[in-house]
Structure formats: structure tokens, C-alpha cells
Amino acid sequence: MKCPLCENLDDKVIESRQNISGTSIRRRRECSSCGYRFTSYEKVEEIPLMVVKKDNTRQPFDLKKLERGIQRAVEKRPISQMMVDSMLHGIEDEANLKGKSSHEINSIELGEMVMTQLFEMDKVAYVRFASVYRHFENVEEFVKIIDTLKG
């Protein structure tokens, strides 16, 4: 690390301390040339998870956007906010695992994760989400998905 006073590259670490959340390390350093003491910080550089849309554009994974879609689907249903939060965190964890190597996840995979969770939680919310996600255009598509729920 370059000394801010004399710009020498030779220093020694006097003290290292991790912050409370464990996301960064604070280091006190001393320049070997001039004796000046200074502080440096280290933190992990995280690459954000990107969502690959159907048109191959990419955008950052946004948990709030996902939550808005789920909230619309569960509106006026007997589903607590705690259940929604639990579902969101489960989906976020699964998405991060699937996109671990490439830092990308396909929007179709993400939608299927939501539909799987909603199917287990509430069938009406599932149909609502599916109708938007799969772009239902007529009543027959609703009837078809409801028939699969009955069968």
C-alpha cells in the first residue's frame, strides 16, 4: 500500500480489526520509510446477480421488484407478510446458488421459482401470478390452469 505522505510502497500492518457486521477489515499501517501511520480498509468486492430477461437484456436482481409481483398475487389472500418474506428470502438464496458461477440467472427460472412457492402456499395467488407471468390473453388459458389444479 502506498504511503499517503511520502508515497513509499513499503509499510507494515500494526493492527487489524474486523467491523461489527464482518463485512470489512480496518488496518492501521505504518510507513517503513517516514513512520507515518494511516488507516486502510478491505472489503470483499461482490459481483451483483444479474437477471437475463427474455430479450437477452440484463438487469440487477431486485428483491423489491420480486416482492411487488408477489404482493400483487397474494393481495386479499390469507398470507402474512412473514410468509411472503420467508418466500422471498428462500427464492433469493436459491437464485444466488443457481447463479453462483456465472452471476446470472434467467428470468424464466426466477419466475418458475416464484410459481413453485406460490403453488405450495396458495392456489389463487398462484393463478394470479401465472396469469401475469405467462401473459394469459383469454379465459381458456385460465380454465386450463384451473383444470390442472383440480386434476
TORKOL-4160 file (C-alpha; in steps of 0.2 Angstrom, whole numbers, padded with zeros to 4 digits, m for minus):
151
<pt num="1" X="0000" Y="0000" Z="0000"/>
<pt num="2" X="0007" Y="0017" Z="m0005"/>
<pt num="3" X="0010" Y="0029" Z="0010"/>
<pt num="4" X="m0001" Y="0045" Z="0008"/>
<pt num="5" X="0013" Y="0056" Z="0014"/>
<pt num="6" X="0029" Y="0050" Z="0005"/>
<pt num="7" X="0022" Y="0038" Z="m0007"/>
<pt num="8" X="0034" Y="0024" Z="m0002"/>
<pt num="9" X="0027" Y="0006" Z="m0005"/>
<pt num="10" X="0034" Y="m0002" Z="0010"/>
<pt num="11" X="0024" Y="m0002" Z="0026"/>
<pt num="12" X="0019" Y="m0014" Z="0040"/>
<pt num="13" X="0002" Y="m0018" Z="0047"/>
<pt num="14" X="0001" Y="m0013" Z="0066"/>
<pt num="15" X="m0016" Y="m0018" Z="0070"/>
<pt num="16" X="m0031" Y="m0026" Z="0061"/>
<pt num="17" X="m0049" Y="m0026" Z="0066"/>
<pt num="18" X="m0065" Y="m0033" Z="0058"/>
<pt num="19" X="m0081" Y="m0022" Z="0059"/>
<pt num="20" X="m0096" Y="m0027" Z="0069"/>
<pt num="21" X="m0105" Y="m0035" Z="0054"/>
<pt num="22" X="m0090" Y="m0044" Z="0047"/>
<pt num="23" X="m0090" Y="m0036" Z="0030"/>
<pt num="24" X="m0074" Y="m0026" Z="0031"/>
<pt num="25" X="m0057" Y="m0026" Z="0039"/>
<pt num="26" X="m0049" Y="m0010" Z="0046"/>
<pt num="27" X="m0030" Y="m0010" Z="0046"/>
<pt num="28" X="m0018" Y="0003" Z="0054"/>
<pt num="29" X="m0002" Y="0004" Z="0045"/>
<pt num="30" X="0015" Y="0012" Z="0047"/>
<pt num="31" X="0026" Y="0018" Z="0033"/>
<pt num="32" X="0043" Y="0010" Z="0034"/>
<pt num="33" X="0052" Y="0025" Z="0026"/>
<pt num="34" X="0044" Y="0040" Z="0035"/>
<pt num="35" X="0035" Y="0032" Z="0050"/>
<pt num="36" X="0018" Y="0040" Z="0045"/>
<pt num="37" X="0003" Y="0030" Z="0052"/>
<pt num="38" X="m0013" Y="0028" Z="0041"/>
<pt num="39" X="m0028" Y="0018" Z="0040"/>
<pt num="40" X="m0034" Y="0006" Z="0026"/>
<pt num="41" X="m0050" Y="m0004" Z="0024"/>
<pt num="42" X="m0053" Y="m0020" Z="0015"/>
<pt num="43" X="m0069" Y="m0027" Z="0009"/>
<pt num="44" X="m0075" Y="m0041" Z="m0002"/>
<pt num="45" X="m0079" Y="m0035" Z="m0019"/>
<pt num="46" X="m0096" Y="m0043" Z="m0023"/>
<pt num="47" X="m0102" Y="m0045" Z="m0041"/>
<pt num="48" X="m0121" Y="m0042" Z="m0042"/>
<pt num="49" X="m0133" Y="m0056" Z="m0048"/>
<pt num="50" X="m0139" Y="m0051" Z="m0065"/>
<pt num="51" X="m0156" Y="m0057" Z="m0072"/>
<pt num="52" X="m0156" Y="m0061" Z="m0090"/>
<pt num="53" X="m0173" Y="m0056" Z="m0097"/>
<pt num="54" X="m0182" Y="m0065" Z="m0112"/>
<pt num="55" X="m0175" Y="m0052" Z="m0124"/>
<pt num="56" X="m0157" Y="m0056" Z="m0118"/>
<pt num="57" X="m0155" Y="m0039" Z="m0109"/>
<pt num="58" X="m0148" Y="m0040" Z="m0091"/>
<pt num="59" X="m0153" Y="m0030" Z="m0076"/>
<pt num="60" X="m0148" Y="m0032" Z="m0057"/>
<pt num="61" X="m0158" Y="m0044" Z="m0047"/>
<pt num="62" X="m0170" Y="m0033" Z="m0037"/>
<pt num="63" X="m0178" Y="m0041" Z="m0022"/>
<pt num="64" X="m0191" Y="m0027" Z="m0020"/>
<pt num="65" X="m0197" Y="m0029" Z="m0038"/>
<pt num="66" X="m0200" Y="m0048" Z="m0035"/>
<pt num="67" X="m0209" Y="m0043" Z="m0019"/>
<pt num="68" X="m0221" Y="m0031" Z="m0028"/>
<pt num="69" X="m0226" Y="m0045" Z="m0040"/>
<pt num="70" X="m0229" Y="m0057" Z="m0026"/>
<pt num="71" X="m0238" Y="m0044" Z="m0016"/>
<pt num="72" X="m0250" Y="m0042" Z="m0030"/>
<pt num="73" X="m0253" Y="m0060" Z="m0032"/>
<pt num="74" X="m0257" Y="m0063" Z="m0013"/>
<pt num="75" X="m0267" Y="m0047" Z="m0011"/>
<pt num="76" X="m0283" Y="m0050" Z="m0001"/>
<pt num="77" X="m0277" Y="m0068" Z="0002"/>
<pt num="78" X="m0274" Y="m0076" Z="0020"/>
<pt num="79" X="m0255" Y="m0074" Z="0018"/>
<pt num="80" X="m0245" Y="m0065" Z="0031"/>
<pt num="81" X="m0230" Y="m0053" Z="0027"/>
<pt num="82" X="m0219" Y="m0065" Z="0037"/>
<pt num="83" X="m0224" Y="m0079" Z="0024"/>
<pt num="84" X="m0220" Y="m0068" Z="0010"/>
<pt num="85" X="m0203" Y="m0063" Z="0017"/>
<pt num="86" X="m0199" Y="m0081" Z="0020"/>
<pt num="87" X="m0203" Y="m0085" Z="0002"/>
<pt num="88" X="m0193" Y="m0070" Z="m0004"/>
<pt num="89" X="m0178" Y="m0075" Z="0006"/>
<pt num="90" X="m0179" Y="m0093" Z="0000"/>
<pt num="91" X="m0180" Y="m0088" Z="m0018"/>
<pt num="92" X="m0166" Y="m0076" Z="m0016"/>
<pt num="93" X="m0155" Y="m0089" Z="m0008"/>
<pt num="94" X="m0160" Y="m0102" Z="m0022"/>
<pt num="95" X="m0156" Y="m0089" Z="m0036"/>
<pt num="96" X="m0139" Y="m0084" Z="m0028"/>
<pt num="97" X="m0135" Y="m0103" Z="m0028"/>
<pt num="98" X="m0140" Y="m0106" Z="m0046"/>
<pt num="99" X="m0131" Y="m0090" Z="m0052"/>
<pt num="100" X="m0116" Y="m0093" Z="m0041"/>
<pt num="101" X="m0104" Y="m0097" Z="m0055"/>
<pt num="102" X="m0110" Y="m0085" Z="m0069"/>
<pt num="103" X="m0118" Y="m0072" Z="m0058"/>
<pt num="104" X="m0133" Y="m0073" Z="m0069"/>
<pt num="105" X="m0150" Y="m0081" Z="m0068"/>
<pt num="106" X="m0163" Y="m0082" Z="m0081"/>
<pt num="107" X="m0179" Y="m0073" Z="m0078"/>
<pt num="108" X="m0189" Y="m0089" Z="m0083"/>
<pt num="109" X="m0180" Y="m0099" Z="m0069"/>
<pt num="110" X="m0184" Y="m0085" Z="m0057"/>
<pt num="111" X="m0202" Y="m0085" Z="m0062"/>
<pt num="112" X="m0203" Y="m0103" Z="m0060"/>
<pt num="113" X="m0196" Y="m0102" Z="m0043"/>
<pt num="114" X="m0210" Y="m0090" Z="m0038"/>
<pt num="115" X="m0223" Y="m0101" Z="m0046"/>
<pt num="116" X="m0217" Y="m0116" Z="m0036"/>
<pt num="117" X="m0218" Y="m0107" Z="m0020"/>
<pt num="118" X="m0235" Y="m0099" Z="m0023"/>
<pt num="119" X="m0242" Y="m0116" Z="m0029"/>
<pt num="120" X="m0237" Y="m0123" Z="m0012"/>
<pt num="121" X="m0243" Y="m0108" Z="m0002"/>
<pt num="122" X="m0260" Y="m0103" Z="m0011"/>
<pt num="123" X="m0268" Y="m0109" Z="m0027"/>
<pt num="124" X="m0277" Y="m0092" Z="m0030"/>
<pt num="125" X="m0261" Y="m0082" Z="m0028"/>
<pt num="126" X="m0253" Y="m0095" Z="m0040"/>
<pt num="127" X="m0266" Y="m0092" Z="m0053"/>
<pt num="128" X="m0265" Y="m0073" Z="m0052"/>
<pt num="129" X="m0246" Y="m0074" Z="m0053"/>
<pt num="130" X="m0246" Y="m0086" Z="m0068"/>
<pt num="131" X="m0259" Y="m0076" Z="m0077"/>
<pt num="132" X="m0247" Y="m0061" Z="m0077"/>
<pt num="133" X="m0231" Y="m0071" Z="m0079"/>
<pt num="134" X="m0237" Y="m0082" Z="m0093"/>
<pt num="135" X="m0246" Y="m0067" Z="m0102"/>
<pt num="136" X="m0264" Y="m0075" Z="m0102"/>
<pt num="137" X="m0274" Y="m0067" Z="m0115"/>
<pt num="138" X="m0291" Y="m0076" Z="m0114"/>
<pt num="139" X="m0302" Y="m0086" Z="m0102"/>
<pt num="140" X="m0297" Y="m0103" Z="m0110"/>
<pt num="141" X="m0280" Y="m0101" Z="m0103"/>
<pt num="142" X="m0287" Y="m0098" Z="m0085"/>
<pt num="143" X="m0298" Y="m0113" Z="m0087"/>
<pt num="144" X="m0284" Y="m0124" Z="m0092"/>
<pt num="145" X="m0273" Y="m0119" Z="m0077"/>
<pt num="146" X="m0288" Y="m0121" Z="m0065"/>
<pt num="147" X="m0292" Y="m0138" Z="m0073"/>
<pt num="148" X="m0274" Y="m0144" Z="m0070"/>
<pt num="149" X="m0276" Y="m0138" Z="m0052"/>
<pt num="150" X="m0291" Y="m0149" Z="m0050"/>
<pt num="151" X="m0283" Y="m0164" Z="m0058"/>
